[in-house]
Amino acid sequence: MAGQLEAALRETSCPSDVARGAVEEVAAMEVRVDRIVRDVRLLKWMTVLTTVLIIVELVMVFS
């Protein structure tokens, strides 16, 4: 993706150093987005586990 972005920016008469800087910014943003996605997945599992534990506890209390 970075190569395609840099090529697209160069086709628009963007200076090489500016294109390279934009590519680096996009790469850094991808790392951040990946980290957020990983955290959301963890939170989903934690929510499911907590919900199951609450249901089990309720069943034990009321049975």
MARLUMKOL-575781 format. One line per field, with one value per residue: residue in one letter; z, y, x of N, C-alpha, C, CB in turn. Coordinates in pm, 1 decimal. Atoms other than C-alpha are relative to their C-alpha. Last residue first. Glycine has a CB too. Example, Ala and Ser with C-alpha at 12.3 -4.5 7.8 and 13.67 -1.06 7.14 Angstrom:
BEGIN
residuo: s  a
npz: -6.0  0.0
npy: -119.0  -119.0
npx: -82.0  89.0
capz: 714.0  780.0
capy: -106.0  -450.0
capx: 1367.0  1230.0
cpz: 73.0  0.0
cpy: 109.0  120.0
cpx: -77.0  90.0
cbpz: -141.5  124.6
cbpy: 46.2  2.7
cbpx: 41.4  -99.2
***
This chain:
BEGIN
residuo: s  f  v  m  v  l  e  v  i  i  l  v  t  t  l  v  t  m  w  k  l  l  r  v  d  r  v  i  r  d  v  r  v  e  m  a  a  v  e  e  v  a  g  r  a  v  d  s  p  c  s  t  e  r  l  a  a  e  l  q  g  a  m
npz: 21.3  11.2  -108.2  -126.9  2.7  -16.2  -137.7  -80.9  23.1  -66.2  -143.9  -31.3  15.3  -113.4  -118.8  10.9  -17.5  -141.9  -72.0  35.4  -75.1  -139.1  -5.0  9.1  -128.6  -93.9  36.8  -44.1  -146.0  -34.0  26.8  -104.3  -123.6  11.4  -30.1  -144.9  -61.4  20.6  -86.0  -136.6  -9.3  -6.4  -132.6  -92.1  23.6  -55.6  -145.4  -48.1  -17.3  -139.7  -7.7  -16.2  124.4  97.1  -37.6  29.1  145.1  42.1  -45.3  84.6  132.4  -9.4  0.0
npy: 138.3  18.3  -66.2  65.5  132.8  -17.1  -39.1  119.3  91.8  -57.8  19.1  142.6  29.9  -59.5  78.2  130.2  -22.6  -28.4  125.9  84.2  -48.6  40.1  145.2  21.4  -32.9  105.6  119.1  -23.9  9.3  142.1  63.3  -40.9  66.6  140.9  7.9  -15.8  122.7  103.7  -30.8  33.6  146.6  43.9  -33.8  96.6  129.3  -11.4  2.7  132.5  19.2  -22.2  -102.3  -127.1  -28.5  -51.4  -137.3  -86.2  -15.5  -87.4  -135.7  -53.1  -25.3  -118.6  -118.3
npx: 42.7  144.0  71.0  -32.2  60.2  144.4  24.7  -23.9  112.2  117.2  -18.6  19.3  142.6  69.7  -34.4  66.4  143.0  20.4  -12.1  114.1  115.8  -17.7  21.2  144.2  59.7  -38.3  77.7  137.8  -0.6  -14.7  129.9  94.5  -42.1  38.6  143.0  14.1  -51.5  101.4  113.5  -40.0  -2.6  139.4  51.9  -60.1  64.2  135.0  -12.9  -37.2  -145.0  -37.1  -105.4  70.8  72.2  -97.5  -34.6  115.0  9.3  -110.1  28.9  107.1  -55.5  -85.3  81.4
capz: 4127.2  4165.3  4295.1  4074.5  3761.7  3847.1  3895.5  3563.9  3389.7  3549.1  3446.0  3089.3  3069.8  3208.1  2954.9  2666.3  2777.4  2819.6  2474.8  2319.9  2509.7  2372.0  2017.5  2075.2  2194.0  1882.7  1658.6  1842.5  1798.1  1427.8  1394.1  1561.1  1335.6  1029.6  1143.8  1153.9  799.4  684.2  838.5  673.6  335.1  382.1  462.0  148.0  -63.9  91.7  26.6  -335.5  -419.1  -519.2  -892.7  -876.5  -1019.1  -726.0  -483.1  -662.7  -665.3  -291.4  -218.5  -431.2  -260.5  81.7  0.0
capy: -2230.7  -1854.5  -1799.6  -2056.5  -1931.6  -1573.9  -1669.3  -1853.5  -1554.6  -1316.4  -1542.2  -1561.0  -1183.2  -1133.1  -1376.0  -1209.9  -863.8  -973.2  -1131.6  -810.7  -602.4  -815.0  -771.0  -397.3  -385.7  -568.2  -330.8  -32.2  -168.2  -227.7  128.7  265.6  64.0  176.2  538.4  503.9  365.7  651.7  905.3  739.4  748.8  1117.0  1189.3  1003.0  1204.3  1530.3  1431.8  1338.6  1661.0  1614.1  1645.8  1445.8  1140.7  1154.1  1123.3  817.9  654.0  718.9  575.4  266.9  202.2  241.7  0.0
capx: -3191.3  -3195.2  -2842.5  -2672.5  -2849.2  -2757.2  -2390.4  -2382.1  -2540.3  -2288.3  -1998.7  -2127.9  -2161.0  -1810.1  -1664.3  -1847.5  -1737.0  -1375.1  -1381.2  -1514.1  -1259.4  -976.6  -1105.9  -1131.6  -770.7  -649.0  -843.0  -694.2  -340.8  -401.8  -531.7  -219.4  11.2  -184.2  -149.1  228.4  226.9  3.2  240.7  541.0  366.4  286.7  650.6  762.8  521.1  644.6  1006.5  929.4  748.4  380.9  326.7  2.3  177.0  419.5  129.8  -4.3  339.0  380.9  38.8  102.7  434.2  280.6  0.0
cpz: 127.5  -25.4  -1.9  116.0  131.7  2.3  28.2  147.3  85.3  -16.2  78.6  149.6  35.5  -4.8  123.1  124.7  -4.8  29.7  148.7  78.0  -30.6  83.6  142.9  3.4  -0.7  137.3  96.3  -29.4  55.4  150.9  33.7  -18.4  112.0  126.1  -8.3  40.4  152.1  65.0  -12.1  98.5  141.3  14.3  18.3  143.0  97.8  -16.8  68.7  152.8  68.5  12.5  142.9  16.1  6.8  -132.8  -98.1  33.4  -38.0  -150.8  -46.3  38.9  -93.9  -135.7  0.0
cpy: -81.3  -143.8  -33.9  61.4  -71.5  -133.8  16.4  31.5  -125.1  -92.7  56.0  -23.5  -144.7  -29.9  53.3  -83.1  -130.9  20.5  20.3  -131.4  -81.2  42.9  -51.7  -148.6  -23.2  24.3  -114.2  -121.5  18.8  -20.7  -148.4  -67.3  33.9  -76.5  -144.5  -11.7  6.8  -130.5  -106.5  26.8  -43.0  -151.4  -45.1  25.8  -104.3  -132.4  11.1  -6.1  -133.4  -22.5  38.3  116.1  132.8  33.8  60.8  145.6  92.1  23.2  96.4  143.4  60.3  35.6  125.8
cpx: 10.7  -43.1  -148.7  -79.0  25.9  -72.6  -150.8  -29.8  14.7  -120.2  -118.5  13.7  -29.0  -149.3  -72.6  26.3  -76.5  -148.6  -23.2  4.2  -125.5  -120.2  11.9  -32.3  -150.7  -62.2  30.1  -87.1  -141.8  -3.9  6.3  -134.9  -97.5  36.8  -49.3  -146.6  -13.5  45.0  -108.9  -113.5  38.1  -7.6  -143.5  -49.7  52.0  -74.0  -136.1  6.5  29.9  151.4  34.6  97.5  -73.6  -66.2  100.7  31.1  -115.5  -4.7  108.5  -33.1  -102.7  59.3  86.5
cbpz: -110.0  -108.8  -8.9  28.1  -117.8  -111.7  31.1  -17.3  -149.0  -57.5  46.4  -77.2  -142.9  3.1  23.4  -125.7  -106.7  42.5  -24.0  -151.7  -31.0  57.5  -90.9  -127.9  36.3  11.8  -145.6  -68.7  60.7  -57.3  -148.1  0.1  39.1  -122.1  -96.5  46.0  -39.7  -151.2  -34.6  40.3  -103.0  -125.3  23.7  -6.1  -144.5  -68.3  46.7  -58.8  82.1  97.2  -75.7  120.7  -30.6  -22.3  142.6  78.6  -67.4  40.3  152.9  10.2  -59.0  102.0  119.3
cbpy: -65.0  85.9  150.3  9.6  -82.6  86.9  130.3  -50.2  -38.4  140.3  66.8  -87.6  29.2  150.5  1.9  -75.7  95.4  124.5  -62.2  -27.8  147.0  60.1  -72.6  63.7  144.4  -8.5  -43.0  125.4  105.4  -55.8  19.8  151.7  41.7  -64.7  89.2  135.8  -22.8  -21.5  137.6  79.6  -59.8  45.6  149.0  8.0  -46.5  115.2  112.9  -40.5  116.1  -95.7  123.6  -6.5  -111.9  -102.0  3.2  -46.8  -136.6  -60.8  4.1  -87.9  -128.0  -22.6  -0.8
cbpx: 82.8  -51.9  19.4  150.7  54.8  -55.6  74.2  147.0  -9.2  -31.9  130.4  101.7  -46.2  23.1  151.8  48.0  -52.7  80.8  137.0  -1.6  -24.8  129.4  100.9  -56.2  30.4  153.2  31.0  -58.4  96.0  131.4  -41.6  -17.3  144.4  66.7  -80.3  57.8  147.8  -27.0  -56.9  124.7  99.2  -77.1  9.7  155.4  23.4  -78.4  91.5  133.7  60.6  -80.7  -42.4  -93.9  -98.7  111.8  57.0  -123.4  -17.3  136.1  -13.0  -125.5  54.4  112.0  -93.0
***
